[in-house]
Amino acid sequence: MVWKYGNRYLKAGARDLTTLKVKKIQDAKDYASSELSPTDWYVVRKSETNTAIPSAISAFRTAVRANYIKLKTAITNASSVDALIAVYNYSN
């Protein structure tokens, strides 16, 4: 199995799997951060003025964090490159 990593192609192996896992976990973390960033000001406002965070915003932020944790766990638990690829295969 070969995995495209940036402009390079990597052969499936334990070292490559570890490299890919680290990269994919960082990608997931970056994505979650970018999703949370627009609503960070609600958290700051709550901290500074004790103004409640709207429930829809709290629910959204909780969902983003929960999805990140699920994805990170799936990536961490992947035992092969094929299993890691399967984490990203979606079906309708």
Phi, psi and chi 1 to 4 in degrees:
 res  aa     phi    psi   chi1   chi2   chi3   chi4
   1 MET       -  138.4 -176.9   70.6 -171.0      -
   2 VAL  -121.7  139.7  176.6      -      -      -
   3 TRP  -121.9  131.2 -177.9  -81.8      -      -
   4 LYS   -80.4  127.7 -173.3  171.3 -178.4 -177.8
   5 TYR  -130.3   98.5 -178.5   67.8      -      -
   6 GLY    66.1 -126.0      -      -      -      -
   7 ASN   -96.8    6.0  -67.3  -31.3      -      -
   8 ARG  -110.4  160.5  -60.1 -179.3  -52.0  158.4
   9 TYR  -115.6  132.3  -71.1   88.3      -      -
  10 LEU  -113.0  140.8  -59.4  174.5      -      -
  11 LYS   -78.4  149.1  -68.2 -179.1 -175.1  175.8
  12 ALA   -69.8  128.0      -      -      -      -
  13 GLY  -171.0  166.7      -      -      -      -
  14 ALA   -58.4  -44.1      -      -      -      -
  15 ARG   -65.3  -44.1 -177.5  173.2  171.9 -169.9
  16 ASP   -63.8  -39.6  -62.4  -29.4      -      -
  17 LEU   -61.7  -43.6  179.3   59.6      -      -
  18 THR   -62.8  -44.4  -60.4      -      -      -
  19 THR   -60.1  -45.3  -59.6      -      -      -
  20 LEU   -64.9  -40.7  -70.8  169.3      -      -
  21 LYS   -60.9  -46.0  -75.7 -177.9  176.4 -175.1
  22 VAL   -59.4  -44.8  168.2      -      -      -
  23 LYS   -64.3  -45.8  170.5   74.3  170.1  100.7
  24 LYS   -68.2  -36.5  -70.0  -60.0 -179.3 -176.9
  25 ILE   -66.2  -41.5  -71.5  170.8      -      -
  26 GLN   -64.7  -40.4 -174.0   60.1   51.9      -
  27 ASP   -60.0  -44.2  -71.2  -11.0      -      -
  28 ALA   -64.4  -40.9      -      -      -      -
  29 LYS   -64.5  -43.9 -173.8  175.2 -175.3  178.0
  30 ASP   -62.3  -41.0  -68.4  -15.2      -      -
  31 TYR   -65.1  -45.6 -179.6   76.4      -      -
  32 ALA   -60.3  -42.6      -      -      -      -
  33 SER   -61.3  -41.5  178.2      -      -      -
  34 SER   -68.0  -31.1   72.4      -      -      -
  35 GLU   -73.2  -35.8  -71.8  -66.6  -58.4      -
  36 LEU   -79.4  -30.3  -67.9  171.5      -      -
  37 SER   -50.8  -45.2 -178.0      -      -      -
  38 PRO   -63.5  -19.7  -22.4   32.8      -      -
  39 THR  -107.4    5.4   59.4      -      -      -
  40 ASP   -58.6  -31.8  -76.8  -10.8      -      -
  41 TRP   -63.3  -27.6   70.8  -88.4      -      -
  42 TYR   -63.6  -39.9  -74.5  102.7      -      -
  43 VAL   -68.0  -41.6  177.2      -      -      -
  44 VAL   -64.0  -45.3  172.7      -      -      -
  45 ARG   -59.7  -43.1 -178.4 -178.9   70.6  172.8
  46 LYS   -59.8  -43.7  170.3   70.2  173.0  159.9
  47 SER   -66.1  -40.7  174.5      -      -      -
  48 GLU   -84.2  -36.2  -68.1  178.5   -8.4      -
  49 THR  -123.0   -0.1   65.9      -      -      -
  50 ASN    60.0   29.7 -157.4   30.1      -      -
  51 THR   -84.1  130.6  -58.3      -      -      -
  52 ALA   -61.0  145.0      -      -      -      -
  53 ILE   -84.9  129.0  -61.2  171.2      -      -
  54 PRO   -54.6  142.5  -25.1   34.7      -      -
  55 SER   -60.6  -35.1   60.3      -      -      -
  56 ALA   -64.8  -37.0      -      -      -      -
  57 ILE   -69.0  -45.0  -61.0  -61.9      -      -
  58 SER   -60.3  -42.7  -69.4      -      -      -
  59 ALA   -64.1  -42.6      -      -      -      -
  60 PHE   -60.8  -48.2  170.2   76.1      -      -
  61 ARG   -63.0  -39.7  -68.7  177.2   64.4   85.1
  62 THR   -64.2  -41.6  -62.3      -      -      -
  63 ALA   -64.8  -41.1      -      -      -      -
  64 VAL   -61.7  -46.9  168.4      -      -      -
  65 ARG   -64.2  -40.8  -72.5 -170.4  -59.3  -88.0
  66 ALA   -64.7  -42.2      -      -      -      -
  67 ASN   -65.4  -38.4  -74.6  -25.9      -      -
  68 TYR   -61.3  -45.3  164.6   71.5      -      -
  69 ILE   -62.6  -42.0  -70.2  167.4      -      -
  70 LYS   -63.5  -43.0  -74.3  167.4   53.5  174.8
  71 LEU   -66.8  -43.8 -178.6   54.6      -      -
  72 LYS   -59.4  -42.5 -179.0  179.9  176.5 -175.2
  73 THR   -63.6  -44.1  -60.9      -      -      -
  74 ALA   -63.0  -41.3      -      -      -      -
  75 ILE   -63.7  -48.2  -67.0  166.7      -      -
  76 THR   -59.7  -38.9  -59.9      -      -      -
  77 ASN   -81.3   -9.0  -69.5  -19.1      -      -
  78 ALA   -62.7  126.2      -      -      -      -
  79 SER   -95.9   -4.8   59.5      -      -      -
  80 SER  -154.7  169.5   66.5      -      -      -
  81 VAL   -63.2  -39.4  173.0      -      -      -
  82 ASP   -60.9  -41.2  -72.9  -23.7      -      -
  83 ALA   -65.8  -36.4      -      -      -      -
  84 LEU   -67.1  -41.8 -176.4   58.1      -      -
  85 ILE   -60.7  -40.2  -69.0  168.8      -      -
  86 ALA   -61.6  -28.1      -      -      -      -
  87 VAL   -60.0  -32.0  169.3      -      -      -
  88 TYR   -98.8    1.3  -67.8   92.2      -      -
  89 ASN   -87.7  124.0  -74.0  -21.9      -      -
  90 TYR  -112.5  150.0  -59.5  102.6      -      -
  91 SER  -132.0  150.9   61.6      -      -      -
  92 ASN   -81.4      -  -69.5  -26.0      -      -
